[in-house]
Each structure stands twice: as structure tokens, then as C-alpha cells.
Amino acid sequence: MENSAEAAPAADAAPALPTPRQATLAIAGVMAGMLLSALDQTVVSVALPSIVGELGGLERLPWVVTVYLVTSMAVTPLWGKVSDLYGRRTVVQCAIGVFVVGSVLCGVAQSIWQLIVFRGLQGLGAGGLFVLALAVIADVVPPERRGRYQGMFGAVFGLSSVVGPLVGGWFTDGPGWRWIFLINVPVGVLALVATAVGLRIRSPQRPHTVDFAGAALVAGAVVCALLYLNWAGDTYGWAAPGSLLLAAGALALGVLFVWVETRAAEPVIPMGLFRNPVFGIGALFGLLAGAAMFAGIVFLPLYFQAVMGMSSTRSGLAMLPAMFGLTVTSIASGQLISKNGKYKVFPVSGSALLVVTMLLLSRLDADTPYWQIGLYAFLFGAGVGLVMQPVITAVQNSVPPQDIGAATSAANFFQRMGSAVGVAVLGTVLTTRVTDRLTDVGPDTARAADKGVTALHRLPEPLRGRALDGYAHAMGDMFLVCVLLVAVALVVSLFLKEMPRRADPATERPAEEAPATS
């Protein structure tokens, strides 16, 4: 294997693949890091009442969730690019280290402001864990086997996102909310050891220039956009001066970012990627599909709690059909991509399935039996499993080895941006429709909703039944918006180009002839 590395004719040539044992350890390490990153997107949500009870700061509580999402997404392109410049191993371990330190600080926070700041630090590390995990697959696994592993990673990411509220409820009701963060420490340490031993890939030998200006601009644009979407709809109003200033800031910083990237020596997101038709279509598809994907993950548990009266733990258990559907299709699609190299069929069929599923979810009411919702949840999970990873596989297959990190992080950035924007916009739609429908039922129901979803279940009959039915129909209105998003994603997926599988970079032979690594 050493000879293979030395035989590389050019500085940009990909390094030789590691041994099977090293590859297994490397994949286990980055998978553990990705698991932590995905869990911490949703695991905190059910612990928020307990956090307020101890730290106070009810009006600042949403930032405990939002700041993690903002920082993790804003630095995603930077992690991928830096890993292309300085080598995957060092940067992966740096991301794990930042995440673990942030987790420790969150676990010992003594005020709501401390928790918000430390969650932001945790998010900085989390932004690298998922995208670098996907890039590591391209480093340690030959092309003909990548789809299989990416399917497994997609299943782990999706499952951890869905199961987050269940895990958070268990820790909150048991040892306490601080252990939601402290449990990350032993897992993070094991991930550090596994990547130190297994991820032995020669760093690229070429001059390094980090595009800090581009990273700062894209982070600023993302922060302004998310603040606008989170604050304008239900706090200040879409046309308020402060809201419009945030929107103008996001637009101006975005335009300036593009201008800077066209002139940067080592851009965070190389603008040349958008001339690649596979990347351009994949980025747009990820933006649209990401919005609809997180809608189900976030709002289905809300339906179980608000309309069906389930506890946080029970609502997590009610998502088991979605977990099963996601696991089956994510792993199966990965296996099929590895077998025949064809990927386009999965985003197309997954988008079509999600269109049907969102239409079914839009017809929910307060009397819909759980077996029926469970079936819809299974179909939702199956659709998500089909659309998550195949597009990443397509993007990685369409760029040269030296750009895999940047392309992977950029594609993942658009998917995460879609998720964040989708949750913000769809949350505003839901809030507006809930207010409208409950006001139609009666002013008492609207006031009860302001006090929390459990207050609706304390209303006397028949007011309670009418209020719950109005809440269910408001969620149906929100899922109708998801139908439009997924329908556009379906059309976009039809333009995704099917490209032949690349040769194994370690042997320069076609992938079908490359030796297996495990």
C-alpha cells in the first residue's frame, strides 16, 4: 500500500486506500461523530422545559436550538475545504475535539446565556462531523463500494435525527438534562481514538490558502437569513424595518460572497462546481428535499403530542415506523448503487413517494387512528431514505479527487440550508394556520394554545374536540406546502445526469476491477 502511495504521479493524485482494518476503524470513528452531530439537532427539544426550570430565561430559550443549527450549517463549507487543504485526519479530529469541548461546557453551564454560547461552540464542531464523515468514505472506500457505506451513514443520520426526542426524554426524566450533553464525551473520545488509529491518509502536498473571507461572508449571510425567517414571521413582522434590514443583509452578503469566491485562490465553495451539471442539480434538489425531510421529522412528533396527547417519550416511540422505513430504503439504495452504479432512480422514486406521503399527511384530523398515521410515517421514512445519500454519491462521482471534500460539504450545506429554511418557513405557516383555525373555534382555544399544547387537552368538551381538530387541520395545511416543495424537487431530480462510475483512484483501474477493502 505504501508503494501505491509513492507511485502517485502528481501532487493532486488521491492517496492509496488504507488497509481493511484501518478503513473499518476510520469509518466507525467518523460514524460515531456523525451520530452525535445528528442527535444534538433534536435531542434538546424535549429538555427545554427542564432547562428553563433550572436556568431561567424563557424568552431566550429558542436560541438553545437555533444557535446550534446556525453555527453548524454556516461552517459546513469551511470544514470540507480545509480538509482538502490540510488532510482529512487532522481536520476530522479537530471537529470532534471542538464538539466534545462544547458538549462539556454545555453540561456545566450555569446560565441560559452560557448555554447558548456553548451550544454555538458545539455547533461549530458539529458542522464538520457529518460532512467530513461523507468525505472520509470517498477517501477510504473504493468507488464501487461507496454507495453501500453512504446508505448506512444516511440511515444512521436519519435515525438519530428521528430518535433524538426519545433519547432526550429518557435522559431528562432520568439522570437529568445535563447528561444530554455529557454523554457525548465518552463517545467523542472513542471517535478520536478510532480516527487516530484508522484514518491514516497522506495529506496533500501543495500550498495552503484558507478562504477566511469567504467563510465569514457565507456565515453572515446564513445567520441573517435564518434570523429573518425565525423572527420576522411571528415576532416582528415580515415588513418591519428590522426584518427588512436582516433580509437585505442576507442578500448583500450572499452577493459579496459569490464575488469573493470567484477571486479566492482556495474558495470555500468553488464557483466552478456550479458549472458541473450534477453538482448544480444536486444542490438544488438537496435544498428542496431537505426542507420537506425535516418537516416530517420535526412536525410529526408535534402532531402526536398536540393532537393525540402523547408524552415526549411516547411521541418518539410513535416515530418507530419512520425509522424502520428510513433504515430499509437507505441501506437498500446504498447496496444497489454499489452493485450497479446507478443512482438517479432513487431521488426520482423517493421524491414521488414523498409527494404521495405529504398528500396523505395533509388529510390528518383529530380522529385519524394511529395505525394509519404509522403507515404514513413508514412511507415518509422510506422516501427520505431514498433521497438522502444518492445525490451525495452522484456529486462525489462527478468531481476530481482533490475537490471531493469541498463538493461534499457544499452539497451537504445546501441540504442543511433547506432543512433550516424549511423548518423556519413551515413553522411560521403552522403557527399562522393554528392561530387562524383556533380563533375560528373560539378565543378561549387560541389563548389555551399560547400556553402550550397540553392546555388544549384541558379544555371542556365539545370545545376540546373542535380545538384538536382545528390543530390537526392546521398541520394538514402545512403539509400541503410540503407537497409543493417535494413536487418541485421531483421535477429537478429528472434533470440529474447519470454518470459512469469513476475509476478507483488508488489503482487507476475501473471500479469494477478494483480489489475490495473489506
C-alpha positions in Angstrom: 0.0 0.0 0.0 3.0 2.3 0.7 4.2 1.7 -2.9 0.8 2.7 -4.2 1.1 6.0 -2.4 4.6 6.7 -3.6 3.7 5.9 -7.2 1.2 8.7 -7.4 2.5 10.8 -10.3 1.1 14.2 -9.3 0.6 16.2 -6.1 -3.2 16.2 -6.6 -3.5 12.4 -7.1 -5.5 10.7 -4.5 -3.6 8.7 -1.8 -3.7 4.9 -1.6 -6.5 3.3 0.2 -5.9 2.1 3.8 -5.9 -1.5 5.0 -9.3 -3.1 5.7 -8.7 -2.8 9.5 -7.8 0.9 9.2 -10.8 1.6 7.0 -13.1 -0.1 9.4 -11.8 1.9 12.4 -11.9 5.2 10.4 -15.5 4.6 9.3 -16.5 3.6 12.9 -14.9 6.8 14.3 -16.5 9.2 11.8 -19.8 7.4 12.1 -19.8 7.9 15.9 -19.1 11.6 15.4 -21.9 12.0 12.8 -24.3 10.2 15.2 -23.6 12.8 17.9 -23.9 15.7 15.4 -27.3 14.5 14.2 -28.7 13.6 17.7 -27.9 17.0 19.1 -30.1 18.7 16.4 -33.2 17.3 18.0 -32.3 15.8 21.4 -32.5 19.1 23.3 -36.1 19.9 22.3 -37.8 17.8 24.9 -35.5 19.0 27.7 -36.3 22.7 27.2 -38.9 23.0 30.0 -36.4 21.4 32.5 -33.6 23.7 31.3 -35.9 26.8 31.9 -36.8 25.4 35.3 -33.1 25.4 36.4 -31.5 28.2 34.4 -34.5 30.6 33.7 -34.5 32.7 30.5 -37.8 31.5 28.9 -37.8 34.3 26.3 -34.3 33.2 25.1 -35.0 29.5 25.1 -35.4 29.1 21.3 -31.8 30.1 20.8 -30.7 27.0 22.6 -31.9 25.1 19.5 -31.4 27.8 16.8 -27.8 28.8 17.6 -26.7 25.1 17.1 -28.4 24.9 13.8 -27.0 28.3 12.6 -23.4 27.7 13.6 -23.2 24.1 12.4 -24.6 25.0 9.0 -22.6 28.2 8.5 -19.2 26.4 8.9 -20.1 23.3 6.8 -18.4 24.5 3.6 -15.3 25.6 5.5 -14.7 22.2 7.1 -14.8 20.5 3.8 -12.4 22.9 2.1 -9.9 22.9 5.0 -9.9 19.1 5.0 -9.0 19.2 1.3 -6.0 21.5 2.1 -4.7 20.1 5.3 -5.7 16.4 5.2 -8.8 14.7 6.4 -7.4 13.1 9.6 -6.3 16.3 11.3 -9.4 18.2 10.5 -11.8 15.3 11.5 -10.1 15.1 14.9 -10.3 18.9 15.3 -14.0 18.8 14.6 -14.6 16.0 17.1 -12.5 17.9 19.7 -14.4 21.2 19.3 -17.7 19.3 19.6 -16.6 17.4 22.7 -15.3 20.6 24.4 -18.6 22.4 23.6 -20.6 19.4 25.0 -18.7 19.5 28.3 -19.3 23.3 28.6 -23.0 22.8 27.8 -23.2 20.2 30.5 -21.8 22.5 33.2 -23.5 25.8 32.0 -24.8 27.9 34.9 -27.0 30.4 33.0 -29.1 30.4 29.8 -26.6 32.8 28.2 -23.7 30.4 28.9 -25.7 27.5 27.5 -26.5 29.5 24.3 -22.8 30.4 23.7 -21.6 26.9 24.4 -24.2 25.4 22.1 -22.8 27.7 19.4 -19.4 26.3 20.0 -20.7 22.8 19.9 -22.4 23.6 16.6 -19.1 24.7 15.1 -17.7 21.2 15.7 -20.9 19.5 14.6 -20.8 21.3 11.3 -17.8 19.3 10.3 -18.8 15.9 11.7 -21.4 14.9 9.1 -19.8 16.3 6.0 -16.3 15.1 6.9 -17.8 11.6 7.5 -19.0 11.5 3.9 -15.7 12.8 2.6 -13.8 10.1 4.5 -15.9 7.4 2.8 -14.5 8.7 -0.5 -11.0 8.5 0.9 -11.0 5.0 2.4 -13.6 3.2 0.3 -13.2 2.4 -3.4 -15.9 3.9 -5.7 -17.9 0.6 -6.3 -18.5 0.3 -2.5 -19.2 3.9 -1.5 -23.0 3.7 -2.1 -23.2 0.9 0.4 -21.5 2.8 3.2 -23.3 6.1 2.4 -26.6 4.2 2.7 -25.5 3.1 6.1 -24.5 6.6 7.1 -27.7 8.0 5.8 -29.6 5.5 7.9 -27.6 6.5 11.0 -28.2 10.2 10.4 -31.9 9.9 9.7 -32.4 7.5 12.6 -30.5 9.7 15.1 -32.5 12.8 13.9 -35.8 11.0 14.4 -34.9 9.2 17.7 -33.4 12.4 19.2 -36.6 13.4 21.1 -36.9 9.9 22.5 -33.3 9.9 23.8 -33.7 13.5 25.2 -36.9 12.5 27.0 -35.2 9.5 28.6 -32.2 11.5 29.9 -34.4 14.3 31.1 -36.7 12.0 33.0 -33.7 10.0 34.3 -30.3 11.4 35.2 -31.1 14.9 34.2 -30.9 17.2 31.1 -27.2 17.9 31.6 -26.4 14.3 30.6 -27.8 15.0 27.2 -24.5 16.8 26.6 -22.1 15.0 28.9 -22.9 11.6 27.3 -21.2 13.0 24.1 -17.8 13.0 25.9 -17.0 9.2 26.1 -18.4 8.6 22.6 -16.4 11.5 21.3 -13.2 10.2 22.9 -13.7 6.8 21.3 -14.2 8.5 17.9 -10.9 10.4 18.4 -9.1 7.1 19.1 -10.6 5.3 16.2 -9.8 8.0 13.7 -6.3 8.4 15.1 -5.6 4.7 14.5 -7.6 4.1 11.4 -7.6 7.3 9.3 -4.0 7.2 8.0 -4.2 9.1 4.8 -1.4 11.2 3.4 -2.1 14.9 3.5 -2.0 16.7 0.1 1.4 18.3 -0.7 0.5 21.7 -2.1 0.5 25.3 -0.9 -2.3 26.2 1.5 -4.6 29.2 1.5 -7.7 29.3 3.7 -10.5 31.5 2.4 -11.4 33.1 5.7 -13.2 36.0 4.0 -15.5 33.6 2.1 -16.2 31.6 5.3 -17.1 34.8 7.2 -19.4 36.0 4.4 -21.3 32.8 4.0 -21.7 32.5 7.7 -23.0 36.1 7.9 -25.4 35.5 5.0 -26.8 32.3 6.6 -27.2 33.9 10.1 -29.1 36.9 8.6 -31.3 34.7 6.5 -32.2 32.4 9.4 -32.8 35.3 11.8 -35.1 36.9 9.3 -37.1 33.6 8.8 -37.2 32.9 12.6 -38.1 36.4 13.8 -40.0 38.1 11.0 -42.9 35.8 10.8 -44.1 35.5 14.4 -42.2 38.2 16.3 -41.6 41.4 14.4 -43.5 41.0 11.1 -42.1 40.4 7.6 -42.1 44.1 6.6 -40.8 45.6 9.8 -37.7 47.8 9.4 -35.5 45.4 11.4 -36.8 42.4 9.4 -36.1 44.0 6.1 -32.6 45.0 7.3 -31.9 41.3 8.0 -33.2 40.3 4.6 -31.1 43.0 2.8 -28.1 41.9 4.8 -28.5 38.3 3.8 -28.8 39.3 0.1 -25.9 41.7 0.2 -23.6 39.3 2.0 -24.6 36.5 -0.4 -23.8 38.6 -3.5 -20.5 39.7 -1.9 -19.7 36.0 -1.1 -20.1 35.0 -4.7 -17.9 37.9 -5.8 -15.1 37.0 -3.3 -15.3 33.3 -4.2 -14.7 34.0 -7.9 -11.4 35.6 -6.9 -10.2 33.5 -4.0 -7.2 31.2 -4.5 -8.8 28.4 -2.5 -12.5 29.2 -2.3 -14.7 27.7 0.4 -17.3 26.8 -2.3 -15.5 26.8 -5.7 -17.8 28.5 -8.1 -16.6 26.2 -10.8 -18.6 23.4 -9.1 -21.8 25.1 -10.4 -20.6 24.5 -13.9 -20.8 20.8 -13.1 -24.4 19.9 -14.0 -24.5 17.1 -11.5 -23.5 19.4 -8.6 -25.8 22.2 -9.6 -28.9 19.9 -9.9 -27.8 18.0 -6.7 -27.5 21.2 -4.7 -30.9 22.5 -5.8 -32.5 19.1 -5.1 -30.9 18.9 -1.7 -32.3 22.4 -0.8 -35.8 21.4 -1.7 -35.8 17.9 -0.4 -34.1 18.9 2.9 -37.0 21.3 3.7 -39.6 18.6 3.3 -37.5 15.9 5.0 -37.2 17.9 8.3 -40.8 18.9 8.2 -41.8 15.3 8.9 -39.0 14.7 11.5 -39.9 17.9 13.4 -43.7 18.2 13.0 -44.9 14.6 13.1 -43.9 14.3 16.8 -45.6 17.6 17.4 -48.8 16.1 16.0 -48.5 13.1 18.3 -48.1 15.4 21.3 -50.5 18.3 20.4 -53.4 16.3 18.8 -53.0 12.8 20.2 -51.8 13.9 23.7 -48.7 11.7 23.8 -45.7 12.5 26.1 -42.3 13.3 24.6 -41.1 9.8 25.1 -44.2 8.2 23.6 -44.1 10.5 20.6 -40.6 9.4 20.0 -41.7 5.8 20.1 -44.5 6.6 17.7 -41.9 7.5 15.1 -40.6 4.0 15.0 -42.3 3.2 11.7 -40.5 6.2 10.1 -37.2 4.9 11.5 -37.9 1.4 10.0 -38.8 2.8 6.6 -35.8 5.1 6.5 -33.4 2.3 7.6 -34.6 -0.2 5.0 -34.6 2.1 2.0 -31.4 3.9 2.9 -29.4 0.7 3.2 -31.1 -1.0 0.3 -30.4 2.0 -2.0 -26.8 2.1 -1.0 -26.4 -1.6 -1.7 -28.0 -1.3 -5.2 -25.8 1.8 -6.0 -22.7 -0.3 -5.1 -23.9 -3.2 -7.2 -24.8 -1.4 -10.5 -23.5 2.2 -10.1 -27.0 3.7 -11.0 -28.3 6.4 -8.6 -30.8 8.6 -10.5 -33.7 6.2 -9.9 -33.6 6.8 -6.1 -34.1 10.5 -5.8 -36.8 10.3 -8.5 -38.7 7.5 -6.9 -38.1 8.9 -3.4 -39.4 12.3 -4.3 -42.5 10.7 -5.9 -43.1 8.7 -2.8 -42.8 11.8 -0.6 -45.3 13.7 -2.8 -47.9 11.0 -2.1 -47.0 10.8 1.6 -47.3 14.5 2.1 -50.7 14.5 0.4 -51.8 11.7 2.8 -50.4 13.6 5.8 -52.3 16.7 4.7 -55.6 14.9 5.3 -54.9 14.1 9.0 -57.6 15.1 11.5 -58.1 14.6 15.3 -59.8 11.2 14.8 -57.2 9.6 12.5 -56.2 6.2 14.1 -52.6 5.6 14.9 -52.2 2.6 12.6 -53.0 4.9 9.7 -50.5 7.6 10.8 -47.9 4.9 11.4 -48.3 3.7 7.8 -47.9 7.3 6.6 -44.8 7.6 8.8 -43.3 4.5 7.3 -43.8 5.8 3.8 -42.3 9.1 4.8 -39.2 7.4 6.2 -38.9 5.2 3.1 -39.0 8.3 0.9 -36.4 10.1 3.0 -34.1 7.1 2.9 -34.3 7.1 -0.9 -33.4 10.8 -1.4 -30.8 11.5 1.3 -27.5 9.9 0.2 -27.7 9.0 -3.6 -27.3 12.7 -4.5 -24.1 13.0 -2.4 -22.8 9.8 -4.2 -23.6 11.4 -7.6 -21.8 14.6 -6.6 -18.7 12.8 -5.4 -18.6 10.7 -8.5 -18.7 13.8 -10.7 -15.7 15.8 -9.3 -11.9 15.1 -9.2 -10.5 13.6 -6.0 -8.9 16.9 -4.8 -12.3 18.6 -4.8 -14.3 15.8 -3.0 -14.2 17.5 0.4 -15.4 20.9 -0.9 -18.0 19.3 -3.2 -19.4 17.0 -0.4 -19.5 19.9 2.1 -21.1 22.3 -0.4 -23.8 19.7 -1.3 -24.5 19.0 2.3 -24.6 22.7 3.1 -27.5 23.2 0.6 -29.3 20.2 2.1 -28.9 21.6 5.6 -29.8 25.1 4.5 -33.0 23.6 3.0 -33.7 21.9 6.3 -33.2 25.1 8.3 -35.2 27.3 6.0 -37.9 24.7 5.6 -38.4 24.4 9.4 -38.4 28.2 9.8 -40.9 28.8 6.9 -43.1 25.8 7.7 -43.1 26.6 11.4 -44.4 30.1 10.5 -47.1 28.6 8.3 -48.1 26.2 11.0 -48.2 29.0 13.7 -50.3 31.2 11.4 -52.8 28.4 10.5 -53.1 27.3 14.1 -53.9 30.8 15.2 -56.5 31.3 12.4 -58.2 27.9 12.9 -58.4 28.1 16.7 -59.6 31.7 16.6 -62.4 30.4 14.4 -63.3 27.9 17.1 -63.2 30.5 19.8 -60.9 33.0 21.6 -60.5 30.6 24.6 -58.9 28.0 22.4 -56.4 30.4 20.9 -55.4 31.6 24.4 -55.0 28.0 25.5 -52.7 27.2 22.6 -50.5 30.1 23.6 -49.9 28.3 27.0 -48.7 25.1 25.3 -50.2 22.1 23.6 -51.2 20.4 26.8 -53.5 23.2 27.6 -55.7 22.2 24.7 -56.4 18.9 26.3 -57.7 20.6 29.4 -60.4 22.4 27.6 -64.0 21.2 28.2 -65.9 19.2 25.6 -67.0 19.9 22.9 -64.5 22.7 22.8 -61.6 20.4 23.2 -62.6 18.2 20.3 -63.1 21.2 18.0 -59.7 22.7 19.1 -57.8 19.5 18.4 -59.5 19.1 15.1 -58.5 22.6 14.2 -54.9 22.0 15.2 -54.8 18.8 13.1 -56.2 20.7 10.0 -53.6 23.4 10.5 -50.9 20.8 10.3 -52.6 19.5 7.2 -52.3 22.9 5.7 -48.6 22.9 6.5 -48.1 19.5 4.9 -49.8 20.8 1.7 -46.9 23.4 1.4 -44.5 20.4 1.7 -46.3 18.8 -1.3 -45.4 21.8 -3.4 -41.7 21.7 -2.3 -41.3 17.9 -2.9 -43.1 18.2 -6.3 -40.6 20.8 -7.4 -37.8 18.5 -6.1 -39.2 15.7 -8.2 -39.1 17.8 -11.3 -35.5 18.8 -10.5 -34.4 15.2 -9.9 -35.5 14.3 -13.5 -32.6 16.5 -14.7 -30.0 14.7 -12.7 -27.4 13.3 -15.0 -26.4 9.7 -14.6 -22.6 9.5 -14.9 -20.4 6.4 -15.2 -18.6 5.3 -12.0 -15.1 6.8 -11.6 -12.0 4.6 -11.6 -10.6 3.6 -8.3 -8.1 6.5 -7.5 -5.7 4.1 -5.7 -5.2 1.8 -8.6 -6.3 3.9 -11.6 -8.4 0.9 -12.8 -12.1 0.8 -13.4 -14.1 0.4 -10.2 -15.4 -3.0 -11.2 -11.8 -4.3 -11.3 -10.6 -2.7 -8.1 -9.9 -5.0 -5.1 -12.3 -5.0 -2.2 -11.2 -3.3 1.1 -13.2 -5.4 3.4 
